[in-house]
Protein backbone atom coordinates (compact mmCIF):
# COMPACT_ATOMS: atom_id res chain seq x y z
CA UNK A 1 0.00 0.00 0.00
CA UNK A 2 1.77 3.13 -1.19
CA UNK A 3 5.44 3.88 -1.61
CA UNK A 4 7.88 4.73 1.14
CA UNK A 5 11.24 6.49 0.76
CA UNK A 6 13.26 8.37 3.42
CA UNK A 7 10.31 8.56 5.82
CA UNK A 8 8.00 9.79 3.04
CA UNK A 9 4.69 8.12 2.46
CA UNK A 10 2.52 8.43 -0.62
CA UNK A 11 -0.49 6.51 -1.79
CA UNK A 12 -0.34 7.29 -5.49
CA UNK A 13 2.53 6.75 -7.93
CA UNK A 14 2.40 10.39 -9.08
CA UNK A 15 2.86 11.84 -5.59
CA UNK A 16 6.04 13.23 -4.00
CA UNK A 17 9.17 13.62 -6.12
CA UNK A 18 11.50 12.20 -3.50
CA UNK A 19 14.96 13.47 -4.33
CA UNK A 20 16.18 14.45 -0.87
CA UNK A 21 13.05 14.86 1.23
CA UNK A 22 12.05 13.38 4.57
CA UNK A 23 8.98 13.20 6.77
CA UNK A 24 6.40 14.07 4.11
CA UNK A 25 2.96 12.56 3.59
CA UNK A 26 1.09 12.78 0.29
CA UNK A 27 -2.32 11.26 -0.38
CA UNK A 28 -3.82 12.01 -3.77
CA UNK A 29 -2.86 12.42 -7.42
CA UNK A 30 0.16 14.73 -7.72
CA UNK A 31 0.04 15.70 -4.07
CA UNK A 32 3.44 17.27 -3.19
CA UNK A 33 4.45 16.53 -6.79
CA UNK A 34 7.19 19.18 -7.20
CA UNK A 35 8.69 18.69 -3.76
CA UNK A 36 12.33 17.71 -4.15
CA UNK A 37 13.92 19.17 -0.99
CA UNK A 38 11.23 20.18 1.52
CA UNK A 39 10.45 18.25 4.70
CA UNK A 40 7.61 17.82 7.17
CA UNK A 41 4.74 18.51 4.76
CA UNK A 42 1.32 16.86 4.64
CA UNK A 43 -0.82 16.98 1.51
CA UNK A 44 -4.21 15.30 1.18
CA UNK A 45 -6.14 15.73 -2.05
CA UNK A 46 -5.74 16.10 -5.81
CA UNK A 47 -2.70 18.35 -6.43
CA UNK A 48 -2.54 19.54 -2.83
CA UNK A 49 0.83 21.30 -2.29
CA UNK A 50 1.51 20.63 -5.98
CA UNK A 51 4.36 23.16 -6.45
CA UNK A 52 5.45 23.52 -2.85
CA UNK A 53 9.18 23.44 -2.20
CA UNK A 54 9.13 24.75 1.40
CA UNK A 55 8.86 23.07 4.81
CA UNK A 56 6.15 22.56 7.43
CA UNK A 57 2.95 22.98 5.39
CA UNK A 58 -0.37 21.16 5.65
CA UNK A 59 -2.94 21.17 2.86
CA UNK A 60 -6.22 19.27 2.78
CA UNK A 61 -8.41 19.61 -0.28
CA UNK A 62 -8.20 19.58 -4.06
CA UNK A 63 -5.59 22.15 -5.12
CA UNK A 64 -5.03 23.46 -1.60
CA UNK A 65 -1.78 25.48 -1.37
CA UNK A 66 -0.93 24.24 -4.87
CA UNK A 67 1.19 27.27 -5.85
CA UNK A 68 2.96 27.91 -2.57
CA UNK A 69 6.67 28.26 -3.34
CA UNK A 70 7.96 30.49 -0.51
CA UNK A 71 5.63 30.26 2.50
CA UNK A 72 6.27 27.99 5.46
CA UNK A 73 4.08 26.94 8.42
CA UNK A 74 0.86 27.22 6.36
CA UNK A 75 -2.37 25.30 6.90
CA UNK A 76 -5.03 25.23 4.18
CA UNK A 77 -8.26 23.28 4.30
CA UNK A 78 -10.71 23.36 1.40
CA UNK A 79 -10.99 23.42 -2.38
CA UNK A 80 -8.12 25.49 -3.87
CA UNK A 81 -7.59 27.38 -0.61
CA UNK A 82 -4.46 29.59 -0.66
CA UNK A 83 -3.55 28.40 -4.14
VOTI-934652 format. One record per residue: residue in one letter; residue number from 1; x negated, y negated, z negated of N, C-alpha, C in turn. Coordinates in pm, 1 decimal, decimal comma, m for minus. Layout:
<site r="a" k="NUM" n_east="X" n_north="Y" n_up="Z" ca_east="X" ca_north="Y" ca_up="Z" c_east="X" c_north="Y" c_up="Z"/>
...
// end
This chain:
<site r="x" k="1" n_east="m84,0" n_north="118,0" n_up="0,0" ca_east="0,0" ca_north="0,0" ca_up="0,0" c_east="m88,2" c_north="m123,8" c_up="0,0"/>
<site r="x" k="2" n_east="m98,3" n_north="m190,4" n_up="111,2" ca_east="m176,8" ca_north="m312,7" ca_up="118,7" c_east="m324,7" c_north="m287,4" c_up="131,7"/>
<site r="x" k="3" n_east="m399,2" n_north="m394,7" n_up="149,5" ca_east="m544,0" ca_north="m388,0" ca_up="161,1" c_east="m607,2" c_north="m461,9" c_up="45,0"/>
<site r="x" k="4" n_east="m718,2" n_north="m408,6" n_up="m5,2" ca_east="m788,1" ca_north="m473,5" ca_up="m114,4" c_east="m932,6" c_north="m496,7" c_up="m73,5"/>
<site r="x" k="5" n_east="m986,6" n_north="m614,0" n_up="m107,7" ca_east="m1124,2" ca_north="m649,5" ca_up="m76,1" c_east="m1167,7" c_north="m758,6" c_up="m171,8"/>
<site r="x" k="6" n_east="m1272,0" n_north="m737,6" n_up="m249,7" ca_east="m1326,0" ca_north="m837,4" ca_up="m341,5" c_east="m1218,1" c_north="m896,8" c_up="m431,9"/>
<site r="x" k="7" n_east="m1138,4" n_north="m813,4" n_up="m492,5" ca_east="m1031,2" ca_north="m856,2" ca_up="m581,5" c_east="m920,5" c_north="m932,8" c_up="m510,3"/>
<site r="x" k="8" n_east="m909,8" n_north="m920,8" n_up="m379,9" ca_east="m800,0" ca_north="m979,0" ca_up="m304,0" c_east="m697,5" c_north="m870,3" c_up="m279,9"/>
<site r="x" k="9" n_east="m572,8" n_north="m909,0" n_up="m274,3" ca_east="m468,9" ca_north="m812,1" ca_up="m245,9" c_east="m373,1" c_north="m870,7" c_up="m143,7"/>
<site r="x" k="10" n_east="m350,4" n_north="m800,0" n_up="m36,3" ca_east="m252,3" ca_north="m843,1" ca_up="62,2" c_east="m167,4" c_north="m725,4" c_up="105,2"/>
<site r="x" k="11" n_east="m44,6" n_north="m756,5" n_up="143,9" ca_east="48,9" ca_north="m650,7" ca_up="178,8" c_east="77,5" c_north="m645,4" c_up="327,8"/>
<site r="x" k="12" n_east="10,2" n_north="m725,4" n_up="405,3" ca_east="33,5" ca_north="m729,5" ca_up="549,4" c_east="m100,5" c_north="m744,5" c_up="618,8"/>
<site r="x" k="13" n_east="m122,2" n_north="m674,9" n_up="728,6" ca_east="m253,1" ca_north="m675,0" ca_up="793,4" c_east="m296,5" c_north="m812,2" c_up="843,4"/>
<site r="x" k="14" n_east="m204,2" n_north="m904,7" n_up="864,9" ca_east="m240,4" ca_north="m1039,5" ca_up="908,2" c_east="m237,0" c_north="m1138,8" c_up="793,2"/>
<site r="x" k="15" n_east="m273,2" n_north="m1096,0" n_up="675,3" ca_east="m285,5" ca_north="m1183,6" ca_up="559,1" c_east="m431,9" c_north="m1192,2" c_up="520,6"/>
<site r="x" k="16" n_east="m470,5" n_north="m1297,9" n_up="454,7" ca_east="m604,3" ca_north="m1322,9" ca_up="399,9" c_east="m718,9" c_north="m1285,1" c_up="494,3"/>
<site r="x" k="17" n_east="m790,7" n_north="m1384,0" n_up="540,6" ca_east="m916,7" ca_north="m1361,9" ca_up="611,8" c_east="m1024,4" c_north="m1354,2" c_up="505,6"/>
<site r="x" k="18" n_east="m1058,4" n_north="m1235,7" n_up="462,9" ca_east="m1149,8" ca_north="m1219,6" ca_up="349,9" c_east="m1294,7" c_north="m1220,1" c_up="394,2"/>
<site r="x" k="19" n_east="m1354,5" n_north="m1337,3" n_up="402,3" ca_east="m1496,2" ca_north="m1347,3" ca_up="433,0" c_east="m1576,1" c_north="m1344,6" c_up="303,3"/>
<site r="x" k="20" n_east="m1550,4" n_north="m1441,1" n_up="216,2" ca_east="m1618,4" ca_north="m1444,6" ca_up="87,0" c_east="m1523,8" c_north="m1498,5" c_up="m18,9"/>
<site r="x" k="21" n_east="m1405,2" n_north="m1441,8" n_up="m26,8" ca_east="m1305,4" ca_north="m1486,0" ca_up="m123,2" c_east="m1287,0" c_north="m1382,9" c_up="m232,5"/>
<site r="x" k="22" n_east="m1237,2" n_north="m1429,0" n_up="m347,2" ca_east="m1205,4" ca_north="m1338,1" ca_up="m457,2" c_east="m1078,0" c_north="m1384,4" c_up="m526,4"/>
<site r="x" k="23" n_east="m1013,6" n_north="m1292,0" n_up="m590,5" ca_east="m898,4" ca_north="m1319,5" ca_up="m676,7" c_east="m785,0" c_north="m1391,9" c_up="m605,6"/>
<site r="x" k="24" n_east="m753,8" n_north="m1352,1" n_up="m485,3" ca_east="m640,5" ca_north="m1407,0" ca_up="m411,1" c_east="m533,7" c_north="m1300,1" c_up="m393,8"/>
<site r="x" k="25" n_east="m407,8" n_north="m1345,7" n_up="m385,7" ca_east="m296,4" ca_north="m1255,9" ca_up="m358,6" c_east="m213,6" c_north="m1313,1" c_up="m244,9"/>
<site r="x" k="26" n_east="m189,0" n_north="m1234,0" n_up="m143,4" ca_east="m108,5" ca_north="m1277,5" ca_up="m29,3" c_east="m4,3" c_north="m1171,6" c_up="2,3"/>
<site r="x" k="27" n_east="121,6" n_north="m1214,2" n_up="4,1" ca_east="231,7" ca_north="m1125,7" ca_up="37,8" c_east="313,0" c_north="m1195,1" c_up="145,9"/>
<site r="x" k="28" n_east="308,8" n_north="m1142,4" n_up="266,6" ca_east="382,3" ca_north="m1201,3" ca_up="377,2" c_east="295,0" c_north="m1219,6" c_up="499,6"/>
<site r="x" k="29" n_east="357,5" n_north="m1227,1" n_up="615,1" ca_east="286,3" ca_north="m1242,0" ca_up="741,7" c_east="207,2" c_north="m1372,1" c_up="744,4"/>
<site r="x" k="30" n_east="78,7" n_north="m1361,7" n_up="766,4" ca_east="m16,0" ca_north="m1473,1" ca_up="771,9" c_east="m21,6" c_north="m1557,7" c_up="645,1"/>
<site r="x" k="31" n_east="14,3" n_north="m1501,2" n_up="534,8" ca_east="m4,0" ca_north="m1570,3" ca_up="407,0" c_east="m153,5" c_north="m1581,3" c_up="379,3"/>
<site r="x" k="32" n_east="m201,7" n_north="m1699,3" n_up="344,3" ca_east="m344,0" ca_north="m1726,8" ca_up="319,5" c_east="m430,8" c_north="m1690,6" c_up="439,6"/>
<site r="x" k="33" n_east="m378,9" n_north="m1701,5" n_up="557,1" ca_east="m444,9" ca_north="m1653,0" ca_up="678,8" c_east="m579,5" c_north="m1718,4" c_up="708,0"/>
<site r="x" k="34" n_east="m594,0" n_north="m1848,3" n_up="686,9" ca_east="m719,4" ca_north="m1918,2" ca_up="720,2" c_east="m817,7" c_north="m1923,3" c_up="604,7"/>
<site r="x" k="35" n_east="m783,2" n_north="m1864,0" n_up="493,4" ca_east="m869,1" ca_north="m1868,7" ca_up="375,6" c_east="m993,2" c_north="m1782,3" c_up="395,3"/>
<site r="x" k="36" n_east="m1108,8" n_north="m1846,3" n_up="400,5" ca_east="m1233,5" ca_north="m1771,3" ca_up="415,1" c_east="m1327,1" c_north="m1790,4" c_up="296,1"/>
<site r="x" k="37" n_east="m1302,5" n_north="m1890,7" n_up="211,4" ca_east="m1391,9" ca_north="m1917,2" ca_up="99,0" c_east="m1320,6" c_north="m1944,3" c_up="m33,0"/>
<site r="x" k="38" n_east="m1194,6" n_north="m1977,1" n_up="m30,8" ca_east="m1123,3" ca_north="m2017,6" ca_up="m152,0" c_east="m1089,5" c_north="m1899,4" c_up="m242,0"/>
<site r="x" k="39" n_east="m1075,6" n_north="m1928,4" n_up="m370,9" ca_east="m1045,3" ca_north="m1825,4" ca_up="m469,8" c_east="m923,1" c_north="m1863,2" c_up="m552,9"/>
<site r="x" k="40" n_east="m868,7" n_north="m1763,6" n_up="m619,9" ca_east="m760,9" ca_north="m1782,4" ca_up="m716,8" c_east="m635,3" c_north="m1845,4" c_up="m658,4"/>
<site r="x" k="41" n_east="m596,4" n_north="m1804,7" n_up="m539,1" ca_east="m473,7" ca_north="m1851,4" ca_up="m475,6" c_east="m369,8" c_north="m1740,4" c_up="m473,0"/>
<site r="x" k="42" n_east="m242,4" n_north="m1781,2" n_up="m477,4" ca_east="m132,2" ca_north="m1686,5" ca_up="m464,3" c_east="m35,6" c_north="m1739,2" c_up="m359,5"/>
<site r="x" k="43" n_east="m9,1" n_north="m1659,6" n_up="m258,3" ca_east="81,8" ca_north="m1698,3" ca_up="m150,7" c_east="185,0" c_north="m1588,1" c_up="m130,3"/>
<site r="x" k="44" n_east="312,7" n_north="m1625,2" n_up="m137,7" ca_east="420,6" ca_north="m1529,7" ca_up="m117,6" c_east="516,0" c_north="m1588,5" c_up="m15,2"/>
<site r="x" k="45" n_east="523,6" n_north="m1526,6" n_up="101,6" ca_east="614,3" ca_north="m1572,6" ca_up="205,3" c_east="544,4" c_north="m1588,9" c_up="339,1"/>
<site r="x" k="46" n_east="623,3" n_north="m1593,8" n_up="444,1" ca_east="574,0" ca_north="m1610,0" ca_up="580,5" c_east="490,9" c_north="m1738,0" c_up="591,1"/>
<site r="x" k="47" n_east="365,7" n_north="m1726,3" n_up="624,3" ca_east="270,3" ca_north="m1835,4" ca_up="643,1" c_east="254,8" c_north="m1926,9" c_up="521,8"/>
<site r="x" k="48" n_east="280,4" n_north="m1877,0" n_up="403,9" ca_east="253,9" ca_north="m1954,5" ca_up="282,5" c_east="103,3" c_north="m1973,9" c_up="269,5"/>
<site r="x" k="49" n_east="59,7" n_north="m2094,1" n_up="238,3" ca_east="m83,3" ca_north="m2130,2" ca_up="228,5" c_east="m158,7" c_north="m2092,6" c_up="356,4"/>
<site r="x" k="50" n_east="m95,1" n_north="m2104,0" n_up="468,9" ca_east="m150,6" ca_north="m2063,1" ca_up="598,2" c_east="m289,7" c_north="m2119,8" c_up="624,9"/>
<site r="x" k="51" n_east="m308,1" n_north="m2250,5" n_up="612,3" ca_east="m436,0" ca_north="m2315,7" ca_up="644,7" c_east="m515,0" c_north="m2359,1" c_up="522,3"/>
<site r="x" k="52" n_east="m478,9" n_north="m2310,8" n_up="407,9" ca_east="m544,6" ca_north="m2352,4" ca_up="284,5" c_east="m685,0" c_north="m2295,8" c_up="274,1"/>
<site r="x" k="53" n_east="m779,0" n_north="m2384,6" n_up="239,8" ca_east="m918,4" ca_north="m2344,1" ca_up="219,8" c_east="m969,3" c_north="m2393,3" c_up="84,8"/>
<site r="x" k="54" n_east="m875,4" n_north="m2425,6" n_up="m6,6" ca_east="m912,7" ca_north="m2474,7" ca_up="m139,5" c_east="m867,1" c_north="m2376,4" c_up="m246,3"/>
<site r="x" k="55" n_east="m909,8" n_north="m2398,8" n_up="m369,2" ca_east="m885,7" ca_north="m2307,2" ca_up="m481,0" c_east="m762,1" c_north="m2341,8" c_up="m562,4"/>
<site r="x" k="56" n_east="m714,3" n_north="m2242,7" n_up="m636,4" ca_east="m615,1" ca_north="m2256,2" ca_up="m742,8" c_east="m479,8" c_north="m2310,5" c_up="m697,2"/>
<site r="x" k="57" n_east="m426,3" n_north="m2257,9" n_up="m589,1" ca_east="m294,9" ca_north="m2297,9" ca_up="m538,8" c_east="m197,4" c_north="m2181,2" c_up="m546,2"/>
<site r="x" k="58" n_east="m69,7" n_north="m2215,5" n_up="m564,7" ca_east="36,7" ca_north="m2116,3" ca_up="m564,8" c_east="147,6" c_north="m2164,8" c_up="m473,1"/>
<site r="x" k="59" n_east="186,6" n_north="m2081,4" n_up="m378,8" ca_east="294,1" ca_north="m2116,7" ca_up="m285,8" c_east="390,1" c_north="m1999,1" c_up="m272,2"/>
<site r="x" k="60" n_east="518,2" n_north="m2028,2" n_up="m290,6" ca_east="621,9" ca_north="m1926,7" ca_up="m277,9" c_east="728,3" c_north="m1980,8" c_up="m184,0"/>
<site r="x" k="61" n_east="742,2" n_north="m1918,3" n_up="m69,3" ca_east="841,4" ca_north="m1960,8" ca_up="28,1" c_east="782,2" c_north="m1968,1" c_up="167,6"/>
<site r="x" k="62" n_east="864,8" n_north="m1954,5" n_up="266,1" ca_east="819,6" ca_north="m1958,3" ca_up="405,6" c_east="756,7" c_north="m2093,6" c_up="437,0"/>
<site r="x" k="63" n_east="630,1" n_north="m2094,1" n_up="475,1" ca_east="558,9" ca_north="m2215,0" ca_up="512,4" c_east="519,5" c_north="m2305,4" c_up="397,1"/>
<site r="x" k="64" n_east="537,5" n_north="m2263,1" n_up="275,0" ca_east="502,8" ca_north="m2346,3" ca_up="159,8" c_east="353,3" c_north="m2376,1" c_up="157,4"/>
<site r="x" k="65" n_east="317,1" n_north="m2501,3" n_up="141,0" ca_east="177,6" ca_north="m2548,3" ca_up="137,0" c_east="96,8" c_north="m2500,5" c_up="257,7"/>
<site r="x" k="66" n_east="159,9" n_north="m2484,9" n_up="370,8" ca_east="93,3" ca_north="m2423,9" ca_up="486,6" c_east="m17,9" c_north="m2509,7" c_up="546,4"/>
<site r="x" k="67" n_east="m15,5" n_north="m2640,9" n_up="527,9" ca_east="m119,4" ca_north="m2726,6" ca_up="585,1" c_east="m208,3" c_north="m2793,2" c_up="481,0"/>
<site r="x" k="68" n_east="m211,1" n_north="m2738,2" n_up="361,9" ca_east="m295,7" ca_north="m2791,4" ca_up="257,0" c_east="m441,5" c_north="m2754,7" c_up="285,1"/>
<site r="x" k="69" n_east="m525,8" n_north="m2853,6" n_up="307,6" ca_east="m667,4" ca_north="m2825,6" ca_up="334,1" c_east="m759,5" c_north="m2892,0" c_up="231,8"/>
<site r="x" k="70" n_east="m708,7" n_north="m2980,8" n_up="146,8" ca_east="m796,1" ca_north="m3049,0" ca_up="51,2" c_east="m746,3" c_north="m3042,4" c_up="m92,8"/>
<site r="x" k="71" n_east="m617,7" n_north="m3022,5" n_up="m114,4" ca_east="m562,7" ca_north="m3026,3" ca_up="m249,8" c_east="m583,2" c_north="m2897,7" c_up="m326,9"/>
<site r="x" k="72" n_east="m612,1" n_north="m2913,4" n_up="m456,2" ca_east="m627,0" ca_north="m2799,1" ca_up="m545,7" c_east="m525,2" c_north="m2811,7" c_up="m659,0"/>
<site r="x" k="73" n_east="m498,2" n_north="m2701,2" n_up="m727,6" ca_east="m407,8" ca_north="m2693,9" ca_up="m841,5" c_east="m264,4" c_north="m2730,9" c_up="m801,8"/>
<site r="x" k="74" n_east="m221,3" n_north="m2694,3" n_up="m681,7" ca_east="m85,6" ca_north="m2721,8" ca_up="m635,9" c_east="5,6" c_north="m2602,0" c_up="m659,5"/>
<site r="x" k="75" n_east="133,9" n_north="m2632,6" n_up="m683,0" ca_east="236,8" ca_north="m2530,1" ca_up="m689,9" c_east="352,9" c_north="m2575,9" c_up="m602,8"/>
<site r="x" k="76" n_east="392,1" n_north="m2491,5" n_up="m507,6" ca_east="502,5" ca_north="m2523,3" ca_up="m418,3" c_east="597,9" c_north="m2405,5" c_up="m411,5"/>
<site r="x" k="77" n_east="725,8" n_north="m2432,1" n_up="m434,1" ca_east="826,2" ca_north="m2327,6" ca_up="m429,7" c_east="940,3" c_north="m2374,4" c_up="m340,2"/>
<site r="x" k="78" n_east="962,9" n_north="m2302,7" n_up="m230,0" ca_east="1070,9" ca_north="m2335,6" ca_up="m140,2" c_east="1027,9" c_north="m2335,3" c_up="5,4"/>
<site r="x" k="79" n_east="1122,2" n_north="m2344,7" n_up="93,7" ca_east="1098,6" ca_north="m2341,8" ca_up="238,1" c_east="1020,0" c_north="m2465,4" c_up="282,2"/>
<site r="x" k="80" n_east="901,7" n_north="m2446,2" n_up="334,1" ca_east="811,6" ca_north="m2548,8" ca_up="387,2" c_east="783,5" c_north="m2663,2" c_up="290,1"/>
<site r="x" k="81" n_east="788,4" n_north="m2636,7" n_up="162,2" ca_east="758,7" ca_north="m2738,1" ca_up="61,0" c_east="611,6" c_north="m2776,8" c_up="66,9"/>
<site r="x" k="82" n_east="581,9" n_north="m2904,2" n_up="63,1" ca_east="445,7" ca_north="m2959,1" ca_up="65,6" c_east="365,0" c_north="m2911,0" c_up="183,9"/>
<site r="x" k="83" n_east="430,1" n_north="m2888,1" n_up="297,4" ca_east="355,2" ca_north="m2840,4" ca_up="414,2" c_east="327,6" c_north="m2952,1" c_up="511,2"/>
// end
